[in-house]
């Protein structure tokens, strides 16, 4: 039986140097193992400002056991963003072995484009204690959406300052949010279809029947003799009431399904809606709807129309305003709708919690409509300061209405 020959050192490396390297590697492995098991009390880290001593305190081993059982990532960083401690959850999150995470730089898990941007944000967040949402670069090259809760950790018995960080995986939350948004979009589509069917029924059946009753009552009133004055006056009143009812039903039908959008376009429909609102409520409405250079996609026109409807409804019910401004402008590749009133306004932060408020549910619906077509909606309001609703929707070049 032949005995294996000992491996020869590489050219230029002596046997003594090779032994020293093996010894240093063994010491490094022992140090990492001791850190992970909580056996190390103090750690000396070489940084840009010289050597720094960080106390890990083996007496806190019980707390490490608790942190290891968390379903969220936990990190302890030096001011230079070197990782002093990481739990197994974070290692699984970034798909790296724990021994490769501990002792490395946190910057390795940041995409290159985010490293410079994150530095001042991390500095402010560490001092004030706040939360950030960003992407982490995992070991397999994938990106993980996370929320970082950052806070400086000052030790009462030392001057060293470390940064504590809790990392929450937002992958499932993002997926759920996307599913909810898709569900909301589907609900809106079904709602629009039902509104269209109801509008058609009102226009083709109820309105025509009311018109027939109006004509019959007018004929009946005309056939009454002059000496039957009181009965004739009552008949004429009945004709007027039926006529007003027919007009109101026709208005409801138009609101349910604005067929005019398909024929005359968004600008004319928004302007007529504003004039009708002014006539019905007696409020002064200023219309600043400029002609557009092209027809918009049907989904965008319908979203803007519904948002204006809901805005005017909230003004009528809650604002107690005297003046309303409706503006539609085209800015490069964006369409912007602004609805402003001088009413009592409201505290946006306070009302955001009251999800059962019908006005707030209206705002949520408007945001969802804007989001469904790739836009955004902002609300500016304050007590006795009026309310301004601004919608910005991007329009792809060359798009036309269906």
Secondary structure as UniProt FT lines:
FT   TURN            11..12
FT   HELIX           15..37
FT   STRAND          42..47
FT   TURN            48..49
FT   STRAND          50..55
FT   HELIX           58..60
FT   HELIX           61..68
FT   STRAND          73..77
FT   TURN            79..80
FT   STRAND          82..86
FT   HELIX           88..93
FT   TURN            94..95
FT   HELIX           98..101
FT   TURN            102..103
FT   HELIX           106..109
FT   HELIX           112..128
FT   STRAND          130..137
FT   TURN            139..140
FT   STRAND          143..154
FT   TURN            156..157
FT   STRAND          161..169
FT   HELIX           171..201
FT   HELIX           202..206
FT   HELIX           207..223
FT   TURN            226..227
FT   HELIX           229..256
FT   HELIX           260..263
FT   HELIX           266..281
FT   STRAND          284..289
FT   HELIX           298..314
FT   HELIX           315..319
FT   STRAND          323..331
FT   TURN            332..333
FT   STRAND          334..341
FT   HELIX           348..351
FT   TURN            352..353
FT   TURN            355..356
FT   HELIX           358..372
FT   TURN            373..374
FT   STRAND          376..381
FT   TURN            383..384
FT   STRAND          387..394
FT   TURN            397..398
//
